[in-house]
Amino acid sequence: MAAVRRFRFLRNPLATEIGGDVEAFLRYLDGPSCIFLDGADSGRTRAFVTLLHGNEPSGARALFLWLKSGRQPAVNTLCIVASVTAALQPPLFSHRMLPGARDLNRCFRPPFHDEQGRLAEEILEVLRLHHPEAVIDMHNTSGSGPAFGVCTHRDRHHDALVALFTERLVVSHLGLGALMEISEHNYPTVTVEVGGRLDEDAHRLAAEGLARYLLAERVLAEEGNEHALELFLDPIRLELNAGIALTYADHAAPDADVTLLPDVERHNFGVVRPEQALGWARGDPRRLFCAQDAGGRCAVSQLVRVDGGRLYPARALKLFMVTNNPDIAQSDCLFYAVAADQAPPGD
């Protein structure tokens, strides 16, 4: 294992030490940091991870408010604040990662060959050393929309963790190298997307949900304890192929291969019908886009079609993580989708 050396380690920082606002708090941290909080029950530990992406402020704000409150968590809590340097690049909370760096939340599997990979490897090592009973990884969505949880391995414990924040659960087996993918082999881990990075409701949910997570005597489910969650199973990502030009406008842009409507993010967690245009596109969708189902097969035709130069859903879909940020759309994906008539699970 690599020696842990990129993180600053703090224990029970005082409210008077961490600054008067979240920017001052990040400047106090001055880089990737692990904050250990002693709990009323010192025999158990939970983990909270945030700021894997430097442009997602809700988790850092929630942690700052918790530390300013002076409250003690129910059990020992390890708080990992990762992309502090990227978050502090002006303007504040505008950089997902530093220029030229990989997406940190795609680096939690080998090879750990670059700076982001080594940082991810050290996060895994810190978690291994503390072996928490549960891990919450908090994010903001790239577009405005409601909150949801994501996990790769679903059982009653993962349901219970998500239910602390939201009633929507996405179960994904895409294998992107995200932190939550450690869950099946280590400790229950869920990603919580609290909503858009600029949404006050997202900041409020982050703070309230984090407090529930830290104050609860038990966060894992008791035998037979069920949570009624709306499930989205095995979503498919729609991505742009390399070299495809994208823009957002209310008309087909002459210099773009794909033009999406500026308000496309309004479809987050709604049903979009086959006759509802998402924008415009030039050429064969398989030239423009890539998408794979859980079996690794091309799934572009399951998601979109082009008719008369306009881009439509191929069938009724439920979309989420829809973004109107061209940088994120180019570097990550346009959206995730499941069939609108997706059958509930047999269990």
MARBAKE-349320 format. One record per residue: residue in three letters; x, y, z of N, C-alpha, C, O, CB in turn. Coordinates in steps of 0.001 Angstrom, whole numbers, plus 500000, padded with zeros to 6 digits. Glycine has a CB too. Layout:
% MARBAKE-349320
ALAXYZXYZXYZXYZXYZ...
END
This chain:
% MARBAKE-349320
MET500834498805500000500000500000500000500877501257500000501934501289500630499052500000501222ALA500418502292499281501148503548499288501012504223500644499970504140501294500647504473498172ALA502075504888501058502020505630502312501039506790502157501000507447501116503435506147502722VAL500245507034503206499276508124503171500026509421503446500530509622504550498119507901504210ARG500103510295502458500917511499502634500317512730501975500884513815502099502293511266502086ARG499206512607501289498628513765500615497597514488501463497187515598501125498001513341499322PHE497179513881502549496113514442503367496645515141504609497636514730505212495146513358503769ARG495953516207504964496141516818506273495171516133507231493997515959506905495910518381506228PHE495659515740508420494821515044509389494522515973510561495423516573511147495507513743509882LEU493230516078510890492769516934511983491866516121512886491201515186512440492026518193511446ARG491848516484514154490977515793515107490192516825515909490771517686516572491803514871516056ASN488877516728515838487965517584516600488329519064516503488531519707517533487956517160518054PRO488419519626515284488742521056515187487666521899515869486480521575515811488890521479513708LEU488086522961516502487160523833517214486413524729516231486932525081515172487909524684518253ALA485188525088516601484398525980515762485096527312515549484922527947514509483031526205516376THR485869527730516509486571529008516408487793528947515505488357529985515161486985529469517774GLU488214527739515113489428527580514312489176527565512813490085527848512033490123526319514700ILE487966527244512402487745526855511008487273527994510114486968527770508942486747525750510953GLY487208529212510646486811530352509827485336530658509912484557529907510501487182530110508406GLY484962531786509308483594532266509432482665531858508308481455532059508411483604533722509526ASP483199531291507236482352530819506142483048529646505461484172529287505812482055531964505119VAL482369529056504488482892527825503898484186528079503130485044527198503084481852527200502974GLU484352529251502529485610529541501844486756529607502844487827529053502596485511530861501060ALA486541530277503968487579530334505002487885528939505538489036528627505843487145531261506154PHE486863528105505653487050526717506102487960525963505138488869525255505573485687525994506225LEU487725526107503826488569525416502850489996525961502866490952525206502684487973525549501445ARG490139527255503080491496527820503169492201527328504433493419527146504440491445529370503157TYR491441527118505486491993526530506710492479525103506445493533524703506940490936526535507842LEU491715524342505669492137522970505341493362522981504432494297522209504641490987522196504664ASP493360523854503422494532524095502571494963522866501778496148522704501488495685524568503416GLY494023522004501426494354520822500649493517519640501109492698519780502018495847520500500764PRO493711518473500495492947517280500897493093517019502389494201517038502926493410516044500100SER491967516774503057491988516690504522491103515562505031490061515250504454491541518014505137CYS491549514959506131490763513986506882490513514559508262491451514869508996491485512600506967ILE489245514699508611488866515250509911488224514141510721487197513589510325487899516470509760PHE488824513815511851488285512753512710487533513399513859488070514250514569489421511815513244LEU486271512981514037485425513500515108485144512381516094484637511325515715484100514089514545ASP485471512609517359485184511616518388483694511559518667483055512590518876485952511929519675GLY483139510351518669481714510176518902481402509802520340482284509424521110481170509128517978ALA480114509917520687479676509491522015479955508005522211480298507579523314478176509786522216ASP479810507213521149480177505800521151481490505680520391481528505819519169479050504899520507SER482566505419521127483893505373520492484214504000519897485302503790519360484965505747521505GLY483265503071519994483515501725519496483145501520518042483433500466517475482777500752520321ARG482509502512517423482100502402516025482511503666515275482691504728515871480568502169515912THR482655503530513951483052504663513116482198504684511851481902503642511265484565504588512757ARG481817505873511450481190506106510152482083507035509349482947507714509905479758506705510311ALA481871507062508035482660507946507173481741508811506334480669508392505898483601507134506266PHE482197510025506127481522510995505260482574511547504301483594512087504730480833512156506097VAL482318511407503002483245511867501972482559512953501161481400512810500771483709510692501056THR483278514036500909482697515100500109483773515804499309484969515624499542481953516096500992LEU483324516610498362484194517412497509485146516538496681486281516935496416484995518393498360LEU484681515349496273485449514632495253485505515469493979486464515388493211484825513236494965HIS484467516273493767484439517233492665484466518643493258483669518972494137483170517023491755GLY485378519458492774485581520771493379484493521780493107484491522854493708486849521322492916ASN483557521466492212482472522405491912481162522005492575480097522458492155482271522507490414GLU481221521168493601480007520674494254480037521076495728480597520352496551479877519122494103PRO479443522218496072479669522814497386478826522287498536479183522513499692479450524233497287SER477722521594498272476764521315499357477364520495500491477094520773501659475562520587498804GLY478176519485500166478762518656501215479727519424502087479710519273503308479464517477500611ALA480577520254501478481519521063502259480771522063503130481149522291504279482503521800501330ARG479718522657502595478914523589503396478258522872504567478230523396505681477841524262502526ALA477726521669504318477070520912505390478064520555506489477750520675507673476423519634504831LEU479258520117506102480270519773507097480696521002507882480858520930509100481484519130506428PHE480879522129507204481238523374507882480180523736508931480524524081510061481397524522506857LEU478903523661508563477828523995509510477818523033510685477575523441511821476464523974508808TRP478084521741510416478138520782511516479272521134512482479068521131513696478321519352510973LEU480431521429511971481575521750512836481322523046513612481723523156514771482870521877511997LYS480669524014512996480365525265513696479342525052514805479302525809515775479849526313512711SER478508524009514658477462523773515670478029523259516984477393523412518028476440522781515142GLY479206522655516956479817522125518171479194520841518682479537520383519772479751523140519235ARG478276520243517910477638519011518363478596517824518226479535517837517430476346518751517566GLN478315516796519037479109515568518973478335514501518217477151514305518491479476515068520394PRO478962513804517273478255512734516572478007511535517478478655511377518512479042512300515343ALA477064510698517076476708509524517876477860508530517951478060507890518983475471508843517295VAL478619508395516861479771507485516823480944508243516203480761509309515614479445506168516007ASN482133507694516336483286508299515684482990508512514201482370507667513556484542507421515869THR483437509639513674483158509958512275484431510441511583485113511349512059482046511029512170LEU484728509815510459485848510212509614485292511019508452484488510510507670486655508968509107CYS485711512268508333485245513159507271486396513409506301487439513932506691484707514505507859ILE486207513041505055487237513199504026486792514299503072485743514195502436487491511854503255VAL487594515350502979487318516488502092488428516498501052489575516802501377487246517869502888ALA488105516174499814489133515788498848489646516940497984490786517372498154488597514718497961SER488835517439497072489333518360496038489291519813496513488668520668495883488508518210494749VAL489956520071497621489973521407498206490671522393497276490194523512497087490665521386499574THR491783521987496704492547522883495834491736523285494616491733524455494231493851522221495396ALA491044522323494001490201522644492848489056523561493248488732524497492517489652521365492213ALA488436523305494398487317524134494854487735525581495064486942526494494833486739523574496145LEU488970525801495499489447527147495798489918527913494566490186529111494652490563527072496791GLN490021527241493422490396527964492207489300528977491880488126528611491810490622526978491010PRO489666530251491678488613531247491425487938531043490078488572530620489112489191532650491493PRO486636531350490023485769531638491166485479530390491996485498529276491472484463532250490688LEU485218530570493254485025529477494206483999528469493697482951528849493175484586530027495562PHE484308527179493853483414526070493490483040526099492002481897525811491649482140526121494345SER483974526436491146483690526454489712484440525379488936484108525109487782484030527802489146HIS485455524755489555486284523765488856485987522358489380486186522074490561487791524096489027ARG485516521492488503485256520100488883486560519418489311486595518675490291484600519325487707MET487620519687488559488962519240488900489936520256488329489536521125487554489250517797488355LEU491201520163488696492193521083488162492380520822486664492177519697486207493541520939488919PRO492762521844485899492957521649484454493921520505484161495007520427484735493476522935483811GLY493505519619483259494333518490482869494242517282483768494783516229483429495719518914482806ALA493573517394484908493466516281485857492280515388485509491304515838484909493327516810487299ARG492378514120485890491257513195485721490173513475486758490428514059487811491737511733485832ASP488961513044486430487844513094487370488165512158488533488303510951488340486489512696486676LEU488283512714489740488677511908490898487706510759491144488120509682491574488763512783492143ASN486429510974490878485447509915491126485369508913489973484368508213489816484075510526491366ARG486413508851489184486602507778488201487939507076488454488405506305487615486548508342486748CYS488552507341489607489928506885489876490030505833490977491138505503491400490782508060490251PHE488894505294491455488941504377492597489104502917492174488547502012492794487682504524493428ARG489859502710491131490263501360490732491605501492490013491888502538489428489170500666489807PRO492430500454490047493746500525489407493603500768487901492562500461487320494544499227489666PRO494655501322487264495941501691487880495872503075488537495228503990488023497065501669486822PHE496545503204489674496620504478490381497898505202489942498802505422490747496595504265491938HIS497963505568488663499241505938488066499524507426488071500672507825487875499296505445486676ASP498505508276488291498728509716488261498350510321489604498005509598490538497922510374487123GLU498415511646489703498168512299490983496756512025491496496573511753492682498391513798490856GLN495751512094490608494381511814491028494230510354491449493540510059492424493397512144489898GLY494864509451490727494806508043491089495430507777492442494899507003493239495489507210490042ARG496563508421492702497212508215494009496391508814495138496360508271496243498617508827494014LEU495717509943494863494835510529495872493671509581496165493315509377497326494306511909495402ALA493082509007495129492003508031495317492495506820496093491796506324496977491433507589493963GLU493683506343495773494245505191496477494417505500497958494180504636498803495592504786495860GLU494823506716498278494996507071499692493658507193500411493559506857501591495769508383499816ILE492614507675499705491284507687500315490858506259500659490337506012501746490248508352499366LEU491075505335499750490748503933500018491542503401501201491010502642502011491015503074498780GLU492801503787501311493633503317502421493157503887503755493120503172504756495096503697502184VAL492794505168503774492270505769505005490988505057505433490808504763506614492006507284504806LEU490108504782504491488877504061504828489195502657505332488578502187506288487942503985503606ARG490150501989504699490516500640505141491047500658506566490730499766507354491561500031504199LEU491838501648506905492419501724508247491344501921509314491451501379510414493436502863508318HIS490307502699508988489257502984509984488088502015509902487317501900510855488744504400509808HIS487943501325508792486881500345508556485531500825509106485023500270510080487256499003509192PRO484962501846508487483682502381508977482531501411508756482592500537507892483369503703508292GLU481488501580509548480297500746509377479481501182508162478671500407507652479427500798510636ALA479686502413507693478965502928506529479735504118505980480491504775506695477496503330506895VAL479523504382504682480157505519504012479106506265503198478395505668502390481334505051503098ILE479014507575503417478200508461502587479146509316501760480023509986502306477240509350503455ASP478969509294500452479741510127499523478777511147498938477911510792498139480431509262498384MET478915512420499328477925513441498968478366514249497755479511514691497663477677514376500148HIS477429514433496827477671515179495589476517516134495307475433516026495882477867514213494402ASN476788517071494402475738517833493729475579517310492315476537516835491704476061519351493721THR474359517401491799474130517044490407474673518141489496474791519297489903472627516811490142SER475002517767488260475571518725487326474519519680486773474870520734486244476251517997486191GLY473254519340486884472162520230486522471201520339487689471298519589488661471434519732485257SER470279521271487587469291521422488644468320520250488614467934519785487542468537522757488500GLY467925519774489792466994518648489841466876518105491242467598518536492142467434517545488894PRO465969517159491439465741516608492768466868515679493207467685515245492395464424515867492800ALA466899515386494493467921514533495089467660513065494779466527512655494530467979514748496600PHE468742512282494800468629510826494671469895510179495209470938510823495325468386510408493190GLY469788508909495531470942508136495958471342507155494877470541506801494012470649507401497263VAL472597506718494934473104505740493963473905504690494718474676505015495620473983506429492858CYS473716503430494342474549502363494883474766501313493808474047501270492810473905501735496147THR475749500480494017476029499398493072475595498042493618475461497077492866477514499367492734HIS475382497975494907475017496718495566473858497031496490474043497679497521476233496084496355ARG472656496575496132471474496984496885471086495937497910470983494750497600470308497245495944ASP470873496392499136470267495582500190469617496549501176469577497754500927471334494650500903ARG469112496034502283468374496903503208469273497964503835468787499036504195467723496069504307HIS470578497692503976471483498676504565471667499868503629471640501019504066472843498034504882HIS471854499587502349471992500679501391470691501475501295470716502703501207472391500136500006ASP469560500778501311468276501474501303468167502418502502467727503558502355467115500461501313ALA468562501950503674468448502755504890469331503996504824468924505068505271468817501921506113LEU470537503861504271471432505011504153470857506050503201470871507244503501472818504566503674VAL470356505607502063469769506539501100468546507231501687468332508422501462469390505808499808ALA467733506470502450466492507015503005466738508141504008465805508874504334465700505911503670LEU467952508297504500468274509441505357468206510754504582468096511825505180469667509270505970PHE468271510675503241468359511873502420467243512008501398466808513125501118469661511895501721THR466764510901500829465862510977499686465090509672499541465435508657500147466643511288498395GLU464030509720498719463222508523498475463523507908497110462841506963496711461735508861498574ARG464532508416496374464871507889495047466210507171495115467166507675495703464915509027493987LEU466271505987494506467509505203494502467798504690493097466967504023492480467416504023495497VAL468984505012492605469485504489491344470434503339491664471364503497492455470198505606490501VAL470200502188491050471077501027491220471819500835489902471223500501488878470263499724491624SER473133501052489949473924501067488723475074500081488807475718499948489847474456502468488447HIS475325499393487705476454498462487617477380498851486468477947497979485809475951497014487431LEU477536500142486223478305500598485076479813500443485270480546500352484285477980502035484789GLY480290500410486506481709500193486753482590501306486214483443501069485360482131498895486152LEU482385502528486714483108503695486211484350504033487021485099504939486657482197504881486190GLY484578503307488123485683503660489003485292504637490085486149505340490621486801504230488208ALA483998504697490423483504505606491452483728505020492844483855503806493004482013505904491234LEU483773505890493839484002505458495212482951504450495669483284503488496360484010506657496143MET481702504654495299480635503770495796480831502324495362480217501424495935479281504262495313GLU481677502081494356481877500719493865482657499840494834482759498633494616482589500757492546ILE483214500424495909483877499612496939482869498896497810483244498023498594484779500479497807SER481592499245497690480592498851498673480423497348498796480353496816499904479284499465498328GLU480356496665497673480037495237497701481085494430498452480772493390499033479900494706496289HIS482322494900498443483418494125499011483910494650500354484741494002500991484554494096498049ASN483421495807500804483992496401502006482933496799503033482709496070503999484812497607501635TYR482286497934502839481324498456503804480233499162503010480505499699501936482005499429504846PRO478989499172503524477904499808502785478258501248502419478535502072503291476612499774503606THR478246501537501132478642502844500616477603503309499613477238502571498699480053502790499967VAL477130504534499786476185505106498832476644506502498438477222507243499233474755505148499425THR476368506830497192476487508208496722475151508879496948474103508316496633476911508277495213VAL475186510083497495473975510887497639474147512152496810475033512965497070473689511231499141GLU473293512304495816473250513513494990472137514385495551470957514086495369473013513178493456VAL472511515465496234471512516234496985470762517242496130469819517869496613472174516952498127GLY471157517418494864470512518390493982471550519301493364472752519118493556469465519215494745GLY471077520277492626471964521152491876472906521963492746472568522328493872471160522071491041ARG474086522243492218475133522928492977474756524352493356475332524911494290476410522944492184LEU473801524951492650473381526326492937472037526377493665471504527460493909473294527126491643ASP471490525215494011470148525153494594470206525237496115470876524431496761469437523863494166GLU469510526205496679469464526323498141468832525091498776469219524692499875468687527578498552ASP467857524482498089467244523264498624468280522144498749468210521332499672466075522811497723ALA469225522103497837470275521088497910471168521330499123471511520388499836471117521085496619HIS471545522582499361472370522896500528471633522540501825472224522021502772472756524392500526ARG470332522833501839469540522544503045469442521035503289469614520573504417468124523152502917LEU469165520271502230469079518816502367470417518236502812470453517330503644468638518174501042ALA471510518749502267472831518255502649473064518430504139473517517501504808473924518976501859ALA472761519608504666472984519877506085472054519042506962472493518475507962472785521364506379GLU470782518961506599469826518198507409470115516709507337470060516016508353468392518475506950GLY470426516206506132470723514784505985472008514390506695472071513327507312470819514423504522LEU473040515235506615474285514932507316474050514878508817474590514005509495475361515974506983ALA473255515797509344472951515772510769472226514485511153472523513902512196472106516987511154ARG471282514032510329470606512765510623471604511610510636471557510744511510469495512495509590TYR472490511610509672473500510539509570474434510539510778474788509474511284474323510697508276LEU474831511706511237475797511775512337475157511581513703475819511116514630476512513098512306LEU473895511925513844473260511872515163472544510548515443472290510215516601472278513006515292ALA472220509800514402471446508571514598472266507511515326473447507316515037470962508025513250GLU471629506833516267472305505723516951472573504588515982473609503928516067471463505218518138ARG471642504352515053471794503294514062471456503865512689470426504518512525470887502068514400VAL472307503625511715472005504050510352471819502857509420471289503013508320473113504951509825LEU472240501685509839472016500478509058470692499853509484470262500019510625473188499473509233ALA470054499142508576468700498652508811468682497458509735469553496591509668468042498293507508GLU467699497418510585467430496228511377466777495174510478466205495513509442466520496564512601GLU466859493925510863466254492831510093464772493112509869464033493408510808466442491473510820GLY464353493015508617462945493206508297462532494648508115461383494916507765462120492608509349ASN463453495601508347463124497020508193463167497391506714464218497289506080464102497914509013GLU462037497819506162461945498123504741461766499624504531461117500302505328460784497346504095HIS462355500136503437462194501539503062461575501589501671462052500935500744463562502305503098ALA460512502369501537459818502490500256460552503513499394460378504720499565458325502903500460LEU461362503027498478462134503893497604461681503730496163461319502631495741463628503595497732GLU461701504821495412461465504740493977462775504305493324463801504970493469460957506115493393LEU462733503183492606463955502569492083464150502874490597463201502898489813463919501058492302PHE465415503104490241465838503270488859466976502281488643468078502466489158466279504762488543LEU466698501230487876467617500095487801468450500124486523467921500304485426466842498787487885ASP469758499942486683470708499826485570470521500907484505470215500594483354470577498464484928PRO470700502158484876470582503235483886471689503150482837472738502547483062470623504603484580ILE471430503764481699472396503834480611472846505293480468472027506211480507471783503290479268ARG474160505492480303474729506823480100474771507136478609475211506314477806476149506919480721LEU474311508328478245474493508801476874475660509775476856475623510818477509473192509473476323GLU476694509426476104477903510235476017478118510705474589477605510105473644479123509446476512LEU478875511773474436479279512238473118480515511470472662481406511182473461479553513758473132ASN480562511147471394481788510589470841482853511679470724482539512869470680481519509942469464ALA484099511257470675485212512198470571485074513051469323484734512549468252486551511454470557GLY485340514344469464485333515253468328483974515807467957483872516570466996485893514572467167ILE482923515450468687481575515932468383481359517271469080481565517395470287480494514895468825ALA480945518260468315480731519608468846479319519737469399478344519379468739480979520673467756LEU479224520253470621477947520384471332477733521834471735478672522538472103477908519464472580THR476472522270471657476111523553472230474672523473472738473977522483472511476277524699471187TYR474238524520473421472868524628473927472263525898473343472830526982473478472829524649475506ALA471115525761472696470459526913472073469016526551471768468629525383471814471203527355470776ASP468216527584471454466810527333471110466598527195469606465474527286469111465935528455471645HIS467704526972468887467647526686467460468878525852467115469829525798467894467584528009466602ALA468862525205465952470004524392465539471196525288465228471130526108464311469644523526464312ALA472274525143465972473456525976465777474242525465464572474498524265464480474345525985467050PRO474630526341463650475288525882462425476672525270462649477132524480461824475411527025461473ASP477334525618463738478687525108463971478725523954464970479800523606465458479574526225464462ALA477588523360465282477522522273466259476945521013465624476029521082464804476676522689467474ASP477489519866466009476915518587465588475640518281466356474691517718465811477927517455465782VAL475629518662467635474479518428468508474133519744469202475001520376469803474776517295469558THR472886520150469122472388521318469850471277520850470762470265520329470294471885522442468878LEU471454521030472056470406520683473019469682521953473455470266523035473503471003519939474252LEU468405521797473769467621522932474239468182523455475559468618522658476390466143522538474402PRO468184524759475773468779525325476990468117524847478280468757524791479330468711526821476931ASP466824524502478196466110524068479405466008522553479501465099522037480151464716524674479435VAL466930521831478859466842520365478822466891519750480216466371518654480424467970519793477974GLU467510520443481176467614519864482514466269519816483245466169519213484314468609520655483335ARG465246520438482685463914520350483316463366518935483268462407518611483968462930521304482631HIS463977518089482440463518516700482334464068515813483450463730514631483493463919516126480989ASN464896516330484350465465515507485410464368514831486231463548515498486863466358516354486318PHE464367513511486212463435512651486939461988512804486479461064512381487173463524512942488408GLY461797513403485324460489513378484697460492512386483548461541511870483161460090514777484207VAL459309512123483006459188511243481845459235512108480595458491513081480477457867510394481897VAL460113511750479663460182512433478377459656511466477317460088510317477232461652512908478049ARG458719511958476517458011511122475544458738511113474198459518512021473911456566511618475360PRO458488510094473373459190509990472084458963511176471157459789511440470284458765508740471380GLU457848511904471334457563513034470457458130514360470988457995515389470326456067513160470265GLN458757514351472163459314515570472741460754515761472280461626514957472608459244515524474281ALA461002516819471523462345517074471015463271517522472139462905518336472986462306518130469907LEU464480516967472122465523517369473063466449518421472463467191519094473179466332516157473501GLY466395518555471118467268519497470431467409519096468976466460518621468352468649519565471109TRP468617519296468441468886519020467045470185518216466924471054518303467791468972520335466235ALA470312517441465857471518516636465651471743516434464160470797516342463378471405515267466376ARG473019516368463783473389516204462379473997514824462174475118514566462612474381517311461931GLY473253513924461501473828512643461141473323511487461978472394511626462773475296512715461249ASP473960510335461781473608509084462457473884509201463951474993509566464339474393507894461855PRO472902508900464796473147508978466234474349508167466701475018508554467660471934508520466969ARG474636507044466036475767506220466469477106506880466141478127506539466739475696504842465816ARG477107507817465199478317508608464945478494509690466008479614510058466360478260509248463544LEU477378510187466505477406511307467441477581510862468889478280511512469667476139512111467310PHE476940509746469244476829509352470645477376507950470871477500507150469943475379509425471103CYS477698507680472122477967506302472532477200506021473814476999506907474645479497506056472732ALA476784504792473956476064504329475145476174502823475186476099502155474154474562504788475137GLN476353502288476388476431500840476566475463500414477658475321501079478683477876500398476913ASP474797499278477411473943498731478460474790497936479446476011497861479303472827497842477857ALA474141497343480446474881496631481497475675495457480942476634495007481569473923496137482570GLY475286494957479776476007493850479161477101494288478218477734493446477582475060492981478432GLY477346495595478108478400496103477254478013496278475800478875496536474961479551495211477333ARG476729496143475484476266496281474106475914497741473796475499498490474681475045495370473857CYS476085498133472534475725499485472117474236499718472356473399498913471948476082499716470627ALA473913500830473024472525501085473400472032502444472916471004502932473386472372500993474901VAL472757503062471979472360504385471503470938504366470966470153505271471249473323504877470422SER470597503322470180469269503267469567468152503079470583466986503321470270469219502151468559GLN468494502647471806467494502535472873467168503892473490466148504044474162467988501582473959LEU468042504884473257467899506164473948467445507297473048466552508058473422469189506535474584VAL468049507429471852467743508594471029467585508196469558468072507153469120468843509658471178ARG466886509066468808466740508931467367466784510334466770466503511317467455465409508185466988VAL467134510419465506467146511694464783466118511606463661466126510667462865468578512025464217ASP465243512592463610464181512631462591464082514065462082463751514980462836462790512134463173GLY464377514254460779464304515593460214465265516571460867464982517767460938462910516113460331GLY466381516084461337467378516941461963467130517226463427467942517884464077467450518216461237ARG466025516742463955465712516960465375466033515702466171465922514584465669464220517353465562LEU466429515906467413466820514812468305465660514501469245465151515377469944468107515176469113TYR465256513228469245464129512788470063464545511595470927465496510890470590462916512418469170PRO463839511365472038463998510092472735463524508947471840462550509102471104463216510098474071ALA464193507813471897463785506666471091462508506024471622461807505331470884464901505636471046ARG462206506249472887461023505701473551460791506549474781461583507444475075461198504173473922ALA459721506282475502459482507028476737460568506684477753460794505515478066458069506714477313LEU461230507708478258462360507520479162462191508363480415461533509403480400463675507871478461LYS462795507899481493463045508733482661464516509127482629465395508265482603462676507988484000LEU464777510415482630466140510930482561466562511480483914465735511970484683466257512016481480PHE467842511396484194468404512087485356469859512420485081470453511929484121468273511224486643MET470419513257485932471752513825485731471837514540484385472899514595483767472825512725485817VAL470709515086483942470719515902482727471428517213483050471135517854484059469259516161482193THR472358517605482192473110518829482455472985519790481284472855519373480133474588518510482728ASN473025521082481590473151522090480539474512522765480608474694523874480105472032523136480656ASN475466522085481235476848522555481305477647521840480219477882520636480331477469522303482726PRO478070522549479172478733521867478054480042521199478442480390520164477874478992522843476947ASP480775521762479393482037521145479810481797519779480435482507518820480132482777522051480799ILE480790519688481313480479518407481951479882517438480943480185516245480965479512518608483126ALA479030517955480057478452517089479031479535516489478134479449515325477744477443517873478184GLN480550517284477810481632516793476958482548515829477704482962514815477143482443517960476416SER482867516130478952483859515331479682483244514137480399483951513173480692484582516199480686ASP481947514175480689481313513080481439480186512468480610480417511506479877480766513586482806CYS478984513005480712477886512477479900476784513508479795476749514485480544477337511165480496LEU475876513274478843474737514168478635473634513901479651473036514828480198474189514011477216PHE473376512629479893472377512232480883472434510729481087473092510007480337470958512667480448TYR471725510267482126471446508851482360469961508627482078469147509542482206471827508415483834ALA469624507394481693468232507123481356467853505693481703468671504777481633467982507385479877VAL466581505526482081465959504203482181464629504275481449464090505362481244465765503756483685ALA464099503125481056462794503090480404461724503599481366461733503264482551462458501657479923ALA460813504401480854459767504968481709458859503911482275458290504100483350458951505968480944ASP458706502788481573457839501709482039458628500589482698458182499442482726457030501155480885GLN459805500922483231460667499922483859459885499168484937459290499777485826461930500590484469ALA459893497860484849459155497042485810459834497089487163461062497149487223459040495591485321PRO459064497062488274459683496991489587460399495678489782460064494696489121458651497184490671PRO461399495627490690462131494404490909461260493312491481460256493584492140463287494656491811GLY461644492078491228460840490953491677460838490734493164459970490034493687461303489737491026ASP461831491342493886461863491113495334460977492095496061460882492050497288463286491214495863
END
